[in-house]
Structures are given as C-alpha cells and as structure tokens.
Amino acid sequence: MRKLYIVKNKRDFDQIINNSKFKKNKSFIIYFQSNKLIYDRFGISVGKKLGNAVFRNTYKRKIRSIIDKYKKSYVNSQDYIIILRRSALDKTFQELDEDFNKLMNNIREESNEEEKH
C-alpha cells in the first residue's frame, strides 16, 4: 500500500473516529467517512492489549495485504479506520479476509444508498 493511501496523522484518526459512521462484526470495527480526494485512505489500529509490537505489526501486515487484494473493488473516495478486535486473533487469514470483505461490502452498499437519496 502506498503512503498516499494511508491515514497516519493522529488528528485525522481522531476526527474520523469521532465524527463518522461505523460498521462492525466479530473481527473488525471500521469507521468510514467521505473525503475530498479521488482515492480511498486507510488507517489500521491494533491495540496494545492484543500483543507486543511484533504481534501487532504482523496483524497490520495481514490487514494491509487484504486491503491491497480488494482495493480496486471499493474505490469511493472515503477514509477508513480499521480496528482489529480481540476475537479476530482466533481466526485464520482466510477467515479474516472473508470478514473484512463482507464488512466492506456492507459499507459500500450503505454508501450507494445514501448517494441515491
């Protein structure tokens, strides 16, 4: 994932989390908000309570891999903050992939409905 597509700034993270809608399932919480850019941006958060730095970075790499795999299918000029939940730790990479994809499809459907109204 290129740096252009990453939300890194703490102020941006806080603004998106506090002022936007969210969807969640057993593995992820995804906050989403439209932006004024022509591309999507993603921020990934894995809490310190889940494990040490090596562990957290491993899961961030897994999530980035999933995002890169499906990035072209959900381009709609939005910012996403993806938070990993504790129950995701018991799942395989394939299960994480499926959970993430279902959640992103729900978000895309909701965004399309809002555009119609």
ZADRENKE-578984 format. One record per residue (C-alpha): residue number from 1; residue in one letter; x, z negated, y. Coordinates in nm, 3 decimals, padded with zeros to 5 digits. Each point is the difference from the previous one (the first is absolute). Example, Ala and Ser with C-alpha at 12.3 -4.5 7.8 and 13.67 -1.06 7.14 Angstrom:
# ZADRENKE-578984
atom i->1; aa->A; u->01.230; w->-00.780; v->-00.450
atom i->2; aa->S; u->00.137; w->00.066; v->00.344
***
This chain:
# ZADRENKE-578984
atom i->1; aa->M; u->00.000; w->00.000; v->00.000
atom i->2; aa->R; u->00.146; w->00.099; v->00.337
atom i->3; aa->K; u->00.044; w->-00.261; v->00.273
atom i->4; aa->L; u->-00.249; w->00.190; v->00.212
atom i->5; aa->Y; u->-00.278; w->-00.101; v->-00.240
atom i->6; aa->I; u->00.078; w->-00.374; v->-00.006
atom i->7; aa->V; u->-00.156; w->-00.281; v->00.205
atom i->8; aa->K; u->00.288; w->-00.242; v->00.058
atom i->9; aa->N; u->-00.072; w->-00.167; v->00.333
atom i->10; aa->K; u->-00.148; w->-00.352; v->-00.035
atom i->11; aa->R; u->-00.226; w->00.062; v->00.298
atom i->12; aa->D; u->-00.144; w->00.310; v->-00.170
atom i->13; aa->F; u->-00.049; w->-00.194; v->-00.326
atom i->14; aa->D; u->-00.183; w->-00.282; v->00.178
atom i->15; aa->Q; u->-00.213; w->00.238; v->00.206
atom i->16; aa->I; u->-00.109; w->00.197; v->-00.306
atom i->17; aa->I; u->-00.074; w->-00.310; v->-00.209
atom i->18; aa->N; u->-00.192; w->-00.181; v->00.275
atom i->19; aa->N; u->-00.201; w->00.293; v->00.139
atom i->20; aa->S; u->-00.084; w->00.226; v->-00.290
atom i->21; aa->K; u->-00.214; w->00.036; v->-00.310
atom i->22; aa->F; u->00.126; w->-00.073; v->-00.347
atom i->23; aa->K; u->-00.074; w->00.071; v->-00.362
atom i->24; aa->K; u->00.125; w->-00.202; v->-00.293
atom i->25; aa->N; u->00.008; w->-00.010; v->-00.375
atom i->26; aa->K; u->00.184; w->-00.220; v->-00.250
atom i->27; aa->S; u->00.341; w->00.152; v->00.075
atom i->28; aa->F; u->00.002; w->00.088; v->00.370
atom i->29; aa->I; u->-00.145; w->-00.070; v->00.341
atom i->30; aa->I; u->00.019; w->00.306; v->00.224
atom i->31; aa->Y; u->-00.066; w->-00.025; v->00.373
atom i->32; aa->F; u->-00.060; w->00.335; v->00.167
atom i->33; aa->Q; u->-00.043; w->00.122; v->00.354
atom i->34; aa->S; u->00.007; w->00.344; v->00.158
atom i->35; aa->N; u->00.300; w->00.095; v->00.208
atom i->36; aa->K; u->00.063; w->00.269; v->00.260
atom i->37; aa->L; u->00.265; w->00.172; v->-00.209
atom i->38; aa->I; u->-00.034; w->00.304; v->-00.225
atom i->39; aa->Y; u->00.128; w->-00.187; v->-00.304
atom i->40; aa->D; u->-00.064; w->-00.323; v->-00.190
atom i->41; aa->R; u->00.224; w->-00.305; v->00.023
atom i->42; aa->F; u->00.037; w->-00.268; v->-00.265
atom i->43; aa->G; u->00.116; w->-00.361; v->00.012
atom i->44; aa->I; u->00.062; w->-00.193; v->-00.319
atom i->45; aa->S; u->-00.003; w->-00.377; v->-00.031
atom i->46; aa->V; u->00.091; w->-00.208; v->-00.304
atom i->47; aa->G; u->-00.020; w->-00.373; v->00.072
atom i->48; aa->K; u->00.288; w->-00.241; v->-00.053
atom i->49; aa->K; u->-00.214; w->-00.209; v->-00.233
atom i->50; aa->L; u->00.000; w->00.283; v->-00.255
atom i->51; aa->G; u->00.373; w->-00.002; v->-00.065
atom i->52; aa->N; u->00.353; w->00.031; v->00.133
atom i->53; aa->A; u->00.130; w->00.289; v->00.212
atom i->54; aa->V; u->00.105; w->00.213; v->-00.297
atom i->55; aa->F; u->-00.345; w->-00.038; v->-00.155
atom i->56; aa->R; u->-00.181; w->00.081; v->00.327
atom i->57; aa->N; u->00.213; w->00.307; v->00.064
atom i->58; aa->T; u->-00.065; w->00.125; v->-00.353
atom i->59; aa->Y; u->-00.374; w->-00.011; v->00.063
atom i->60; aa->K; u->00.040; w->00.164; v->00.341
atom i->61; aa->R; u->00.188; w->00.287; v->-00.167
atom i->62; aa->K; u->-00.279; w->00.034; v->-00.255
atom i->63; aa->I; u->-00.265; w->00.014; v->00.273
atom i->64; aa->R; u->00.204; w->00.253; v->00.201
atom i->65; aa->S; u->00.028; w->00.215; v->-00.311
atom i->66; aa->I; u->-00.378; w->-00.007; v->-00.044
atom i->67; aa->I; u->-00.052; w->00.087; v->00.368
atom i->68; aa->D; u->00.240; w->00.296; v->-00.020
atom i->69; aa->K; u->-00.176; w->00.126; v->-00.312
atom i->70; aa->Y; u->-00.341; w->00.025; v->00.173
atom i->71; aa->K; u->00.094; w->00.028; v->00.368
atom i->72; aa->K; u->-00.134; w->00.353; v->00.048
atom i->73; aa->S; u->-00.341; w->-00.089; v->-00.141
atom i->74; aa->Y; u->-00.088; w->-00.253; v->00.271
atom i->75; aa->V; u->00.127; w->00.133; v->00.332
atom i->76; aa->N; u->-00.248; w->-00.119; v->00.262
atom i->77; aa->S; u->00.210; w->-00.141; v->00.287
atom i->78; aa->Q; u->-00.026; w->-00.367; v->-00.087
atom i->79; aa->D; u->00.227; w->-00.300; v->-00.019
atom i->80; aa->Y; u->-00.011; w->-00.200; v->-00.322
atom i->81; aa->I; u->00.131; w->-00.347; v->-00.074
atom i->82; aa->I; u->00.025; w->-00.055; v->-00.375
atom i->83; aa->I; u->00.023; w->-00.358; v->-00.123
atom i->84; aa->L; u->00.080; w->-00.069; v->-00.362
atom i->85; aa->R; u->-00.208; w->-00.273; v->-00.165
atom i->86; aa->R; u->00.121; w->-00.245; v->-00.264
atom i->87; aa->S; u->-00.221; w->00.147; v->-00.273
atom i->88; aa->A; u->00.187; w->00.332; v->00.030
atom i->89; aa->L; u->00.309; w->-00.158; v->-00.152
atom i->90; aa->D; u->-00.152; w->00.010; v->-00.349
atom i->91; aa->K; u->-00.073; w->00.372; v->00.017
atom i->92; aa->T; u->00.205; w->00.297; v->-00.109
atom i->93; aa->F; u->00.111; w->00.269; v->00.243
atom i->94; aa->Q; u->-00.274; w->00.230; v->-00.130
atom i->95; aa->E; u->-00.269; w->-00.263; v->00.064
atom i->96; aa->L; u->00.133; w->-00.061; v->00.352
atom i->97; aa->D; u->-00.008; w->00.374; v->00.060
atom i->98; aa->E; u->-00.365; w->00.022; v->-00.112
atom i->99; aa->D; u->-00.107; w->-00.303; v->00.208
atom i->100; aa->F; u->00.171; w->00.134; v->00.311
atom i->101; aa->N; u->-00.147; w->00.346; v->-00.043
atom i->102; aa->K; u->-00.356; w->-00.135; v->-00.045
atom i->103; aa->L; u->00.033; w->-00.214; v->00.311
atom i->104; aa->M; u->00.136; w->00.289; v->00.209
atom i->105; aa->N; u->-00.284; w->00.223; v->-00.119
atom i->106; aa->N; u->-00.252; w->-00.265; v->00.112
atom i->107; aa->I; u->00.167; w->-00.016; v->00.341
atom i->108; aa->R; u->00.001; w->00.378; v->00.032
atom i->109; aa->E; u->-00.370; w->00.019; v->-00.090
atom i->110; aa->E; u->-00.086; w->-00.267; v->00.257
atom i->111; aa->S; u->00.205; w->00.177; v->00.267
atom i->112; aa->N; u->-00.173; w->00.332; v->-00.075
atom i->113; aa->E; u->-00.344; w->-00.165; v->00.028
atom i->114; aa->E; u->00.090; w->-00.151; v->00.337
atom i->115; aa->E; u->00.114; w->00.340; v->00.131
atom i->116; aa->K; u->-00.336; w->00.151; v->-00.097
atom i->117; aa->H; u->-00.195; w->-00.257; v->00.203
***
